[in-house]
Amino acid sequence: MSDSRDDDPQDDEGDLTRKQRREQARTQRRELEQAEAASAVRRTRLTRLGIVVAVVVAAIVVILLATGGGSKKGIPKTAQAKTQAVSEVTSLVGGIPQNGKVLGNPKAPVTLQYFGDLECPICKEFTLGALPSILRQWVRSGKLKIEYRALETATREPEVFKTQQVAALAAGKQNKMWDFLELFYHEQGEEDSGYVTESYLQALARQVPGLNLPQWTSDRNDPALATEVTGDTEAANNAGFTGTPSFEIGKTGELHPFTPGTYTEPGPYNAQIEKLLKS
């Protein structure tokens, strides 16, 4: 008599089900192994890409530092660059009479008031653009004097604005304010980068030829200088000025707002000065 279990279809079905489960398990393992292998390849590629990116970024940083890209600090890094900046400023204002914040002959028939913010990049455009020609043609000849006045527009922190302007006015007590101003604009850092610190102002003062540093440091504590900054702001508000640079020009003692339309070309300034001298 045969064993009825050998012909039981349920056993075959059970064996088939077990085989299917084993096959499914093998298939899942293969898929998992393939997925892990693909993931490893991706990780390797990402790691290599990250290394390449890091190398490129490091190279860019090195290039920026080598080419002066660290302009946020303002003050030049090398002695040669510092010497060049001082030389450029000296060629602009050296030998021109200074009295406080006024540059030029005190008896000049025409006065230009220049309202500026030392951190204003547009003021830098004027300083490097139109101003040098105006200085050569009109200020050196004694026909024009320029008075620098403070108006906060670009400097983010009011205390920083006051501190940097008082530092300039303190240099003015030694008739060196325009040297300080010009160096500041020539070495102006990136706007809103926080480059104006005490060390920046000290380094700037050390570059001003002939400036007595102990006296300059002491004069910065004179409360009259902070009051002068406030007075400049009030004068700008009374004139309706909201931006820098802003100008007033006229026969000395009779100034009126002046909109040149350009900060890089001296033409409109020359025309207005000539008009005033002929009137």
Steps between C-alpha positions, in 0.01 A plus 500: 500500500639829410525799729221738409719801596719449192210593280367783712472810275518723805860386561594587140336833545690552823832404335428732210417781736823448689696500174331819394585660832864397469513634145341825609750528782790442260356759264464751782859436613628556147300822472628617837859419403458686173349799680784504751756482220332787316489700821869440557577622150294814560676564832837463330399744228365752752817472707714563194278791398524646849879480487504673161267776625712551812815528289334751266370712791842498665659608172251785463571620855874493434453696176277759669747552780790522257323752279371720782157336517504549876382857444256475789788599725565819307862562603748365241689188600840581356738787569514570127121541478498728805777713352310526172181614676686765700679616185171538310341698783804722543498582129135605532501716812865555585591869503138620503411704811281321754308650789295248692260345249564765233740431216628796298568870521291646788433805280392301194207676325300177452413236760388143442348320797526123467271290721630145522508175691843342525355153434294617201621330178353778285707752695801288411397526133504880531832497689669287235303639206415869473680635806866471390439722196311754715789511746759551229311766304316701762621427854873519430447826312333653806164559329305229686497362850323179600343437838427138595190444713364176643170335410426143603362297210710188443642429846263260671575581865459862620775458760743373237408795279567746779824329600647497150397862433641621832825321412514702177420825682773424753747477213360836389617658823849444358385614153521141376129421463507482121796261509296280733184529285679420177678200649171374639333517159800354318506207744126471552388147578191312391176667608324336799797271564584657838853590392507830694644402835730678740799318351394616153482865612834471680666348194353774282632773731847344496506544122429875512837672445601721792198423718581514872334179616488571877344839432255347252399239759446768763305728266254222422365543852410865440117517533492799264585268211195280561289816518645606165386172343149562630510852357595364156200268508267786589641709216443215256142457621435872462627481143270204431784257436425130548787336311875528458687654344295821506628847420444868560694752295512875455687817563648465846222568747220451246466127447221314321433129434679370193417180309784421259340190346830310510759408759772382263519779240617850600319683217184614688709613800737696276211670322335606825825629648577697184150648505539613860843650437365704207187622675 
